[in-house]
């Protein structure tokens, strides 16, 4: 037992067990599986990319956002004793067939994927009504994704890969 002044704090068994409903459990599993797929695709694109800036941006997305989110999601899945989806290999090394896929195509595929995932974040956040801690974590994921999306928009404009619709005068 821990004592702070006149306050006595009980052992951990007196703490309330975290709650998670079935829908939230599925969303955690689906988010983790999506991250695994995105990591694998990003690793493939890193192998195909010619542009060093694009390679750096993909590496930043992997290490700065995706891998961190996977670690958090795996930890939460373990906290609730949920089965983890099969994880892809840690890295992807492919033969040099980089002439098959152009850098602009890879950028646009990642960009459109991020746009879709921003919508998915909003839908999943509003579904987490039981577990406040996980809802807050998903909000943090969405904020990280928004910052990365902003970087992608600026990068796409700089490279001329972000197709801007014509202006009306």
Steps between C-alpha positions, in 0.01 A plus 500: 500500500623850410437797729504864391434720803179370658390331177550126466511359148408133458670239288446468129223244541274777628540695177222474244582271209510688167192447285473436131188414304489254209488776237804670648686168510431451128611856421831446686559179305406667170720805569797276577446287190472817289826632643673170421380521137603865469844428644554219252389715205719790617802271526440379146475859378824589678671232293352631173537875558766692310449843652709534819247745649217253446707226662563726801131588526402133489760419767364779720147365464619151591713584802330819613138389479419146388743296712421706811128450447548126447686476832218680682229290333682172570540601865129582529402174330716314753345697789158368401628150409390541138649289224747688283471474122794342320782750468684537169880475484692780674656611172450449129794464263407463138702457183559822307200533275454866585435597139156337534356753746561873478557723804196716422275192490631383838456847652144526372411152624630582848331842490159358408542228760565765764190692392290188547660421832422848634131423440546162668656667806196724540260203474694289749547777755127560519445127557717490815249592769588233757875546535603863554874423500491328161282774351761755611778286346311479169459877503880525540541260204271722291698812593826326402340395172376855437851639547642238263221576251589871514862409428388281208295786351796738518735233361260418215471867405878543509554200270206586275342161579190633671255565223318821576166556327477799266412835651182678399543870429 
